[in-house]
Amino acid sequence: AVRASNKKSQELIETMLNASGIEQSALNAQIEMELPLAFLDSIKPYFPNTESCQFHWQLDTHESFLCDRGMLTLILKNLFDNSIKYGATDIHVHCHSVKKDFLIEVHDNGVGIDEKDQPMIFEKFYRSGDEKIRERSGTGLGLYIAREMAKLQHGNLIFKPLEKGSCFIISLPHVK
């Protein structure tokens, strides 16, 4: 119990430091060229399948893209953690290309995001007013930090409504 409490405290501190770095324009992206297969192979060990949640990986492009590997991994960790926190048992990660962008779509079968909350989910400190959602731990900073980190990499993070679950799309530039 102490170890779990310490881990939560450490994650909270890291979240606050990331938010503070973004606010002060002190967070810099180290942009490098990545090959999609090598990137996925490097992150998969951090996100193993468990009894409660299965990851499904799909790669439909081999075009190089530009990113800060550490930041992109943090964005995905945030999205995956949210999916699991909100009841997902399946998380689909689909990498593909559209025109000049490399896209990573993360969709899950969790509870999804209420339509009235959707316009505000990327705002700093935003938490749903729904009591069933509010009882889950969180700072309201995760999606804010994730989107800002995507922008620091000359990309974006958007939410795409689904009938069931959630879908987030990270877009990053291809190598020109």
Contact map, one row per residue, 1 for C-alpha under 8 A:
11111000000000000000000000000000000000000000000000000000000000000000000000000000000000000000000000000000000000000000000000000000000000000000000000000000000000000000000000000000
11111100000000000000000000000000000000000000000000000000000000000000000000000000000000000000000000000000000000000000000000000000000000000000000000000000000000000000000000000000
11111110000000000000000000000000000000000000000000000000000000000000000000000000000000000000000000000000000000000000000000000000000000000000000000000000000000000000000000000000
11111111000000000000000000000000000000000000000000000000000000000000000000000000000000000000000000000000000000000000000000000000000000000000000000000000000000000000000000000000
11111111100000000000000000000000000000000000000000000000000000000000000000000000000000000000000000000000000000000000000000000000000000000000000000000000000000000000000000000000
01111111110000000000000000000000000000000000000000000000000000000000000000000000000000000000000000000000000000000000000000000000000000000000000000000000000000000000000000000000
00111111111000000000000000000000000000000000000000000000000000000000000000000000000000000000000000000000000000000000000000000000000000000000000000000000000000000000000000000000
00011111111100000000000000000000000000000000000000000000000000000000000000000000000000000000000000000000000000000000000000000000000000000000000000000000000000000000000000000000
00001111111110000000000000000000000000000000000000000000000000000000000000000000000000000000000000000000000000000000000000000000000000000000000000000000000000000000000000000000
00000111111111000000000000000000000000000000000000000000000000000000000000000000000000000000000000000000000000000000000000000000000000000000000000000000000000000000000000000000
00000011111111100000000000000000000000000000000000000000000000000000000000000000000000000000000000000000000000000000000000000000000000000000000000000000000000000000000000000000
00000001111111110000000000000000000000000000000000000000000000000000000000000000000000000000000000000000000000000000000000000000000000000010000000000000000000000000000000000000
00000000111111111000000000000000000000000000000000000000000000000000000000000000000000000000000000000000000000000000000000000000000000000000000000000000000000000000000000000000
00000000011111111100000000000000000000000000000000000000000000000000000000000000000000000000000000000000000000000000000000000000000000000000000000000000000000000000000000000000
00000000001111111110000000000000000000000000000000000000000000000000000000000000000000000000000000000000000000000000000000000000000000000000110010000000000000000000000000000000
00000000000111111111000000000000000000000000000000000000000000000000000000000000000000000000000000000000000000000000000000000000000000000000100000000000000000000000000000000000
00000000000011111111100000000000000000000000000000000000000000000000000000000000000000000000000000000000000000000000000000000000000000000000000000000000000000000000000000000000
00000000000001111111110000100000000000000000000000000000000000000000000000000000000000000000000000000000000000000000000000000000000000000000000010000000000000000000000000000000
00000000000000111111111000000000000000000000000000000000000000000000000000000000000000000000000000000000000000000000000000000000000000000000100010000000000000000000000000000000
00000000000000011111111100000000000000000000000000000000000000000000000000000000000000000000000000000000000000000000000000000000000000000000000000000000000000000000000000000000
00000000000000001111111111100000000000000000000000000000000000000000000000000000000000000000000000000000000000000000000000000000000000000000000000000000000000000000000000000000
00000000000000000111111111100000000000000000000000000000000000000000000000000000000000000000000000000000000000000000000000000000000000000000000010010000000000000000000000000000
00000000000000000011111111000000000000000000000000000000000000000000000000000000000000000000000000000000000000000000000000000000000000000000000000000000000000000000000000000000
00000000000000000001111111100000000000000000000000000000000000000000000000000000000000000000000000000000000000000000000000000000000000000000000000000000000000000000000000000000
00000000000000000000111111110000000000000000000000000000000000000000000000000000000000000000000000000000000000000000000000000000000000000000000000000000000000000000000000000000
00000000000000000000111111110000000000000000000000000000000000000000000000000000000000000000000000000000000000000000000000000000000000000000000000000000000000000000000000000000
00000000000000000100110111111000000000000000000000000000000000000000000000000000000000000000000000000000000000000000000000000000000000000000000000000000000000000000000000000000
00000000000000000000000011111100000000000000000000000000000000000000000000000000000000000000000000000000000000000000000000000000000000000000000000000001000000000000000000000000
00000000000000000000000000111110000000000000000000000000000000000011001000000000000000000000000000000000000000000000000000000000000000000000000000001001100000000000000000000000
00000000000000000000000000011111000000000000000000000000000000000011000000000000000000000000000000000000000000000000000000000000000000000000000000000000000000000000000000000000
00000000000000000000000000001111100000000000000000000000000000000111100000000000000000000000000000000000000000000000000000000000000000000000000000000000100000000000000000000000
00000000000000000000000000000111110000000000000000000000000000000111100000000000000000000000000000000000000000000000000000000000000000000000000000000000000000000000000000000000
00000000000000000000000000000011111000000000000000000000000000011110000000000000000000000000000000000000000000000000000000000000000000000000000000000000000000000000000000000010
00000000000000000000000000000001111101100000000000000000000000011110000000000000000000000000000000000000000000000000000000000000000000000000000000000000000000000000000000000000
00000000000000000000000000000000111111100000000000000000000001111000000000000000000000000000000000000000000000000000000000000000000000000000000000000000000000000000000000000000
00000000000000000000000000000000011111110000000000000000001011111000000000000000000000000000001000000000000000000000000000000000000000000000000000000000000000000000000000000000
00000000000000000000000000000000001111111000000000000000001001000000000000000000000000000000000000000000000000000000000000000000000000000000000000000000000000000000000000000000
00000000000000000000000000000000011111111100000000000000000000000000000000000000000000000000000000000000000000000000000000000000000000000000000000000000000000000000000000000000
00000000000000000000000000000000011111111110000000000000000000000000100000000000000000000000000000000000000000000000000000000000000000000000000000000000000000000000000000000000
00000000000000000000000000000000000111111111000000000000000000000000000000000000000000000000000000000000000000000000000000000000000000000000000000000000000000000000000000000000
00000000000000000000000000000000000011111111100000000000000000000000000000000000000000000000000000000000000000000000000000000000000000000000000000000000000000000000000000000000
00000000000000000000000000000000000001111111100000000000000000000000000000000000000000000000000000000000000000000000000000000000000000000000000000000000000000000000000000000000
00000000000000000000000000000000000000111111111000000000000000000000000010000000000000000000000000000000000000000000000000000000000000000000000000000000000000000000000000000000
00000000000000000000000000000000000000011111111100000000000000000000000000000000000000000000000000000000000000000000000000000000000000000000000000000000000000000000000000000000
00000000000000000000000000000000000000001111111100000000000000000000000000000000000000000000000000000000000000000000000000000000000000000000000000000000000000000000000000000000
00000000000000000000000000000000000000000011111100000000000000000000000000000000000000000000000000000000000000000000000000000000000000000000000000000000000000000000000000000000
00000000000000000000000000000000000000000011111110000010000000000000000000000000000000000000000000000000000000000000000000000000000000000000000000000000000000000000000000000000
00000000000000000000000000000000000000000001111111000110000000000000000000000000000000000000000000000000000000000000000000000000000000000000000000000000000000000000000000000000
00000000000000000000000000000000000000000000001111101110000000000000000000000000000000000000000000000000000000000000000000000000000000000000000000000000000000000000000000000000
00000000000000000000000000000000000000000000000111111100000000000000000000000000000000000000000000000000000000000000000000000000000000000000000000000000000000000000000000000000
00000000000000000000000000000000000000000000000011111100000000000000000000000000000000000000000000000000000000000000000000000000000000000000000000000000000000000000000000000000
00000000000000000000000000000000000000000000000001111100000000000000000000000000000000001000000000000000000000000000000000000000000000000000000000000000000000000000000000000000
00000000000000000000000000000000000000000000000011111110000000000000000000000000000100011110000000000000000000000000000000000000000000000000000000000000000000000000000000000000
00000000000000000000000000000000000000000000000111111111000000000000000000000000000000001110000000000000000000000000000000000000000000000000000000000000000000000000000000000000
00000000000000000000000000000000000000000000001110001111100000000000000000000000000000000111100000000000000000000000000000000000000000000000000000000000000000000000000000000000
00000000000000000000000000000000000000000000000000000111110000000000000000000000000000000111100000000000000000000000000000000000000000000000000000000000000000000000000000000000
00000000000000000000000000000000000000000000000000000011111000000000000000000000000000000001110000000000000000000000000000000000000000000000000000000000000000000000000000000000
00000000000000000000000000000000000000000000000000000001111100000000000000000000000000000001111000000000000000000000000000000000000000000000000000000000000000000000000000000000
00000000000000000000000000000000000110000000000000000000111111000000000000000000000000000000011100000000000000000000000000000000000000000000000000000000000000000000000000000000
00000000000000000000000000000000000000000000000000000000011111000000000000000000000000000000011110000000000000000000000000000000000000000000000000000000000000000000000000000000
00000000000000000000000000000000000100000000000000000000001111100000000000000000000000000000001110000000000000000000000000000000000000000000000000000000000000000000000000000000
00000000000000000000000000000000001110000000000000000000001111110000000000000000000000000000000000000000000000000000000000000000000000000000000000000000000000000000000000000000
00000000000000000000000000000000001100000000000000000000000011111000000000000000000000000000000010000100000000000000000000000000000000000000000000000000000000000000000000000110
00000000000000000000000000000000111100000000000000000000000001111100000000000000000000000000000000000000000000000000000000000000000000000000000000000000000000000000000000000110
00000000000000000000000000000000111100000000000000000000000000111110000000000000000000000000000000001100000000000000000000000000000000000000000000000000000000000000000000011110
00000000000000000000000000000011110000000000000000000000000000011111000000000000000000000000000000000000000000000000000000000000000000000000000000000000100000000000000000011110
00000000000000000000000000001111110000000000000000000000000000001111101100000000000000000000000000000000000000000000000000000000000000000000000000000000100000000000000000011000
00000000000000000000000000001111000000000000000000000000000000000111111100000000000000000000000000000000000000000000000000000000000000000000000000000000100000000000000000000000
00000000000000000000000000000011000000100000000000000000000000000011111110000000000000000000000000000000000000000000000000000000000000000000000000000000000000000000000000000000
00000000000000000000000000000000000000000000000000000000000000000001111111000000000000000000000000000000000000000000000000000000000000000000000000000000000000000000000000000000
00000000000000000000000000001000000000000000000000000000000000000011111111100000000000000000000000000000000000000000000000000000000000000000000000001100000000000000000000000000
00000000000000000000000000000000000000000000000000000000000000000011111111110000000000000000000000000000000000000000000000000000000000000000000000001100000000000000000000000000
00000000000000000000000000000000000000000010000000000000000000000000111111111000000000000000000000000000000000000000000000000000000000000000000000000000000000000000000000000000
00000000000000000000000000000000000000000000000000000000000000000000011111111100000000000000000000000000000000000000000000000000000000000000000001000000000000000000000000000000
00000000000000000000000000000000000000000000000000000000000000000000001111111110000000000000000000000000000000000000000000000000000000000000000001101100000000000000000000000000
00000000000000000000000000000000000000000000000000000000000000000000000111111111000000000000000000000000000000000000000000000000000000000000000000000000000000000000000000000000
00000000000000000000000000000000000000000000000000000000000000000000000011111111100000000000000000000000000000000000000000000000000000000000000000000000000000000000000000000000
00000000000000000000000000000000000000000000000000000000000000000000000001111111110000000000000000000000000000000000000000000000000000000000011001000000000000000000000000000000
00000000000000000000000000000000000000000000000000000000000000000000000000111111111000000000000000000000010000000000000000000000000000000000001000000000000000000000000100000000
00000000000000000000000000000000000000000000000000000000000000000000000000011111111100000010000000000000000000000000000000000000000000000000000000000000000000000000000000000000
00000000000000000000000000000000000000000000000000000000000000000000000000001111111110000000000000000000000000000000000000000000000000000000000000000000000000000000000000000000
00000000000000000000000000000000000000000000000000000000000000000000000000000111111111000000000000000000000000000000000000000000000000000000000000000000000000000000000000000000
00000000000000000000000000000000000000000000000000000000000000000000000000000011111111110010000000000000000101000000000000000000000000000000000000000000000000000000010000000000
00000000000000000000000000000000000000000000000000001000000000000000000000000001111111111000000000000000000001000000000000000000000000000000000000000000000000000000000000000000
00000000000000000000000000000000000000000000000000000000000000000000000000000000111111110000000000000000000000000000000000000000000000010000000000000000000000000000000000000000
00000000000000000000000000000000000000000000000000000000000000000000000000000000011111110000000000000000000001110000000000000000000010000000000000000000000000000000000000000000
00000000000000000000000000000000000000000000000000000000000000000000000000000000001111111000000000000000000011100000000000000000000000000000000000000000000000000000000000000000
00000000000000000000000000000000000000000000000000001000000000000000000000000000001111111110000000000000000111100000000000000000000000000000000000000000000000000000100000000000
00000000000000000000000000000000000000000000000000011100000000000000000000000000000100111110000000000000000111000000000000000000000000000000000000000000000000000000000000000000
00000000000000000000000000000000000000000000000000001111000000000000000000000000000000011111000000000000000110000000000000000000000000000000000000000000000000000000000000000000
00000000000000000000000000000000000000000000000000001111000000000000000000000001001000011111100000000000011110000000000000000000000000000000000000000000000000000000000000000000
00000000000000000000000000000000000000000000000000000011110000000000000000000000000000000111110000000000111100000000000000000000000000000000000000000000000000000000000000000000
00000000000000000000000000000000000000000000000000000011110000000000000000000000000000000011111000000001111000000000000000000000000000000000000000000000000000000000000000000000
00000000000000000000000000000000000000000000000000000000111100000000000000000000000000000001111100000011110000000000000000000000000000000000000000000000000000000000000000000000
00000000000000000000000000000000000100000000000000000000011110000000000000000000000000000000111110000111100000000000000000000000000000000000000000000000000000000000000000000000
00000000000000000000000000000000000000000000000000000000001110000000000000000000000000000000011111000111000000000000000000000000000000000000000000000000000000000000000000000000
00000000000000000000000000000000000000000000000000000000000110100000000000000000000000000000001111111110000000000000000000000000000000000000000000000000000000000000000000000000
00000000000000000000000000000000000000000000000000000000000000000000000000000000000000000000000111111110000000000000000000000000000000000000000000000000000000000000000000000000
00000000000000000000000000000000000000000000000000000000000000000000000000000000000000000000000011111000000000000000000000000000000000000000000000000000000000000000000000000000
00000000000000000000000000000000000000000000000000000000000000000000000000000000000000000000000011111100000000000000000000000000000000000000000000000000000000000000000000001100
00000000000000000000000000000000000000000000000000000000000000001000000000000000000000000000000011111110000000000000000000000000000000000000000000000000000000000000000000111100
00000000000000000000000000000000000000000000000000000000000000101000000000000000000000000000001111011111000000000000000000000000000000000000000000000000000000000000000000111100
00000000000000000000000000000000000000000000000000000000000000000000000000000000000000000000011111001111100000000000000000000000000000000000000000000000000000000000000011110000
00000000000000000000000000000000000000000000000000000000000000000000000000000000000000000000111100000111110000000000000000000000000000000000000000000000000000000000000011100000
00000000000000000000000000000000000000000000000000000000000000000000000000000000000000000001111000000011111000000000000000000000000000000000000000000000000000000000001111000000
00000000000000000000000000000000000000000000000000000000000000000000000000000010000000000011110000000001111100000000000000000000000000000000000000000000000000000000011110000000
00000000000000000000000000000000000000000000000000000000000000000000000000000000000000000011100000000000111110000000000000000000000000000000000000000000000000000000111100000000
00000000000000000000000000000000000000000000000000000000000000000000000000000000001000011111000000000000011111000000000000000000000000000000000000000000000000000000111000000000
00000000000000000000000000000000000000000000000000000000000000000000000000000000000000111110000000000000001111110000000000000000000000000000000000000000000000000001110000000000
00000000000000000000000000000000000000000000000000000000000000000000000000000000001101111000000000000000000111110000000000000000000000000000000000000000000000000001110000000000
00000000000000000000000000000000000000000000000000000000000000000000000000000000000001110000000000000000000011111000000000000000000000000000000000000000000000000001110000000000
00000000000000000000000000000000000000000000000000000000000000000000000000000000000001000000000000000000000011111100000000000000000000000000000000000000000000000101110000000000
00000000000000000000000000000000000000000000000000000000000000000000000000000000000000000000000000000000000000111110110000000000000000000000000000000000000000001000110000000000
00000000000000000000000000000000000000000000000000000000000000000000000000000000000000000000000000000000000000011111110000000000000000000000000000000000000000000000000000000000
00000000000000000000000000000000000000000000000000000000000000000000000000000000000000000000000000000000000000001111111000000000000000000000000000000000000000000000000000000000
00000000000000000000000000000000000000000000000000000000000000000000000000000000000000000000000000000000000000000111111000000000000000000000000000000000000000000000000000000000
00000000000000000000000000000000000000000000000000000000000000000000000000000000000000000000000000000000000000001111111110000001000000000000000000000000000000000000000000000000
00000000000000000000000000000000000000000000000000000000000000000000000000000000000000000000000000000000000000001111111110000000000000000000000000000000000000100000000000000000
00000000000000000000000000000000000000000000000000000000000000000000000000000000000000000000000000000000000000000011111111000000000000000000000000000000000000000000000000000000
00000000000000000000000000000000000000000000000000000000000000000000000000000000000000000000000000000000000000000000111111100100000000000000000000000000000000000000000000000000
00000000000000000000000000000000000000000000000000000000000000000000000000000000000000000000000000000000000000000000111111100110000000000000001100000000000000000000000000000000
00000000000000000000000000000000000000000000000000000000000000000000000000000000000000000000000000000000000000000000001111110100000000000000001100100000000000000000000000000000
00000000000000000000000000000000000000000000000000000000000000000000000000000000000000000000000000000000000000000000000111111100000000000001101100000000000000000000000000000000
00000000000000000000000000000000000000000000000000000000000000000000000000000000000000000000000000000000000000000000000001111100000000000001100100000000000000000000000000000000
00000000000000000000000000000000000000000000000000000000000000000000000000000000000000000000000000000000000000000000000000111110000000000011100000000000000000000000000000000000
00000000000000000000000000000000000000000000000000000000000000000000000000000000000000000000000000000000000000000000000111111111000000000001100000000000000000000000000000000000
00000000000000000000000000000000000000000000000000000000000000000000000000000000000000000000000000000000000000000000000010001111100001000011000000000000000000000000000000000000
00000000000000000000000000000000000000000000000000000000000000000000000000000000000000000000000000000000000000000000100000000111111011000000000000000000000000000000000000000000
00000000000000000000000000000000000000000000000000000000000000000000000000000000000000000000000000000000000000000000000000000011111011000000000000000000000000000000000000000000
00000000000000000000000000000000000000000000000000000000000000000000000000000000000000000000000000000000000000000000000000000001111111000000000000000000000000000000000000000000
00000000000000000000000000000000000000000000000000000000000000000000000000000000000000000000000000000000000000000000000000000001111111100000000000000000000000000000000000000000
00000000000000000000000000000000000000000000000000000000000000000000000000000000000000000000000000000000000000000000000000000000011111110000000000000000000000000000000000000000
00000000000000000000000000000000000000000000000000000000000000000000000000000000000001000000000000000000000000000000000000000001111111110000000000000000000000000000000000000000
00000000000000000000000000000000000000000000000000000000000000000000000000000000000000000000000000000000000000000000000000000011111111111000000000000000000000000000000000000000
00000000000000000000000000000000000000000000000000000000000000000000000000000000000000000000000000000000000000000000000000000000001111111000000000000000000000000000000000000000
00000000000000000000000000000000000000000000000000000000000000000000000000000000000010000000000000000000000000000000000000000000000111111100000000000000000000000000000000000000
00000000000000000000000000000000000000000000000000000000000000000000000000000000000000000000000000000000000000000000000000000000000001111110000000000000000000000000000000000000
00000000000000000000000000000000000000000000000000000000000000000000000000000000000000000000000000000000000000000000000000000000000000011111100000000000000000000000000000000000
00000000000100000000000000000000000000000000000000000000000000000000000000000000000000000000000000000000000000000000000000001010000000001111110000000000000000000000000000000000
00000000000000000000000000000000000000000000000000000000000000000000000000000000000000000000000000000000000000000000000000111110000000000111111100000000000000000000000000000000
00000000000000110010000000000000000000000000000000000000000000000000000000000000000000000000000000000000000000000000000000111100000000000111111110000000000000000000000000000000
00000000000000100000000000000000000000000000000000000000000000000000000000000100000000000000000000000000000000000000000000000000000000000011111111000000000000000000000000000000
00000000000000000000000000000000000000000000000000000000000000000000000000000110000000000000000000000000000000000000000011100000000000000001111111100000000000000000000000000000
00000000000000000000000000000000000000000000000000000000000000000000000000000000000000000000000000000000000000000000000011110000000000000001111111110000000000000000000000000000
00000000000000100110010000000000000000000000000000000000000000000000000000000000000000000000000000000000000000000000000000000000000000000000111111111000000000000000000000000000
00000000000000000000000000000000000000000000000000000000000000000000000001100100000000000000000000000000000000000000000000000000000000000000011111111100000010000000000000000000
00000000000000000000000000000000000000000000000000000000000000000000000000100000000000000000000000000000000000000000000001000000000000000000001111111110000111000000000000000000
00000000000000000000010000000000000000000000000000000000000000000000000000000000000000000000000000000000000000000000000000000000000000000000000111111111000100000000000000000000
00000000000000000000000000001000000000000000000000000000000000000000001100100000000000000000000000000000000000000000000000000000000000000000000011111111100000000000000000000000
00000000000000000000000000000000000000000000000000000000000000000000001100100000000000000000000000000000000000000000000000000000000000000000000001111111111110000000000001110000
00000000000000000000000000000000000000000000000000000000000000000000000000000000000000000000000000000000000000000000000000000000000000000000000000111111111110000000000000000000
00000000000000000000000000011000000000000000000000000000000000000000000000000000000000000000000000000000000000000000000000000000000000000000000000011111111000000000000000000000
00000000000000000000000000001010000000000000000000000000000000000111000000000000000000000000000000000000000000000000000000000000000000000000000000001111111000000000000000010000
00000000000000000000000000000000000000000000000000000000000000000000000000000000000000000000000000000000000000000000000000000000000000000000000000000111111100000000000000011000
00000000000000000000000000000000000000000000000000000000000000000000000000000000000000000000000000000000000000000000000000000000000000000000000000000111111110000000000001111000
00000000000000000000000000000000000000000000000000000000000000000000000000000000000000000000000000000000000000000000000000000000000000000000000000110110011111000000000001110000
00000000000000000000000000000000000000000000000000000000000000000000000000000000000000000000000000000000000000000000000000000000000000000000000001100110001111100000000111100000
00000000000000000000000000000000000000000000000000000000000000000000000000000000000000000000000000000000000000000000000000000000000000000000000000100000000111110000000111000000
00000000000000000000000000000000000000000000000000000000000000000000000000000000000000000000000000000000000000000000010000000000000000000000000000000000000011111000011110000000
00000000000000000000000000000000000000000000000000000000000000000000000000000000000000000000000000000000000000000000000000000000000000000000000000000000000001111100011110000000
00000000000000000000000000000000000000000000000000000000000000000000000000000000000000000000000000000000000000001000000000000000000000000000000000000000000000111110011000000000
00000000000000000000000000000000000000000000000000000000000000000000000000000000000000000000000000000000000000010000000000000000000000000000000000000000000000011111111000000000
00000000000000000000000000000000000000000000000000000000000000000000000000000000000000000000000000000000000000000000000000000000000000000000000000000000000000001111100000000000
00000000000000000000000000000000000000000000000000000000000000000000000000000000000000000000000000000000000011110000000000000000000000000000000000000000000000000111110000000000
00000000000000000000000000000000000000000000000000000000000000000000000000000000000000010000000000000000001111111000000000000000000000000000000000000000000000000111111000000000
00000000000000000000000000000000000000000000000000000000000000000000000000000000001000000000000000000000011111111000000000000000000000000000000000000000000000111101111100000000
00000000000000000000000000000000000000000000000000000000000000000000000000000000000000000000000000000000111100000000000000000000000000000000000000000000000000111100111110000000
00000000000000000000000000000000000000000000000000000000000000000000000000000010000000000000000000000000111000000000000000000000000000000000000000000000000011110000011111000000
00000000000000000000000000000000000000000000000000000000000000000000000000000000000000000000000000000011110000000000000000000000000000000000000000000000000011110000001111100000
00000000000000000000000000000000000000000000000000000000000000000000000000000000000000000000000000000011100000000000000000000000000000000000000000000100001111000000000111110000
00000000000000000000000000000000000000000000000000000000000000000000000000000000000000000000000000001111000000000000000000000000000000000000000000000100001110000000000011111000
00000000000000000000000000000000000000000000000000000000000000001110000000000000000000000000000000001110000000000000000000000000000000000000000000000100111100000000000001111100
00000000000000000000000000000000000000000000000000000000000000001110000000000000000000000000000000011100000000000000000000000000000000000000000000000000011000000000000000111110
00000000000000000000000000000000000000000000000000000000000000111100000000000000000000000000000000011100000000000000000000000000000000000000000000000000000000000000000000011111
00000000000000000000000000000000100000000000000000000000000000111100000000000000000000000000000000000000000000000000000000000000000000000000000000000000000000000000000000001111
00000000000000000000000000000000000000000000000000000000000000000000000000000000000000000000000000000000000000000000000000000000000000000000000000000000000000000000000000000111
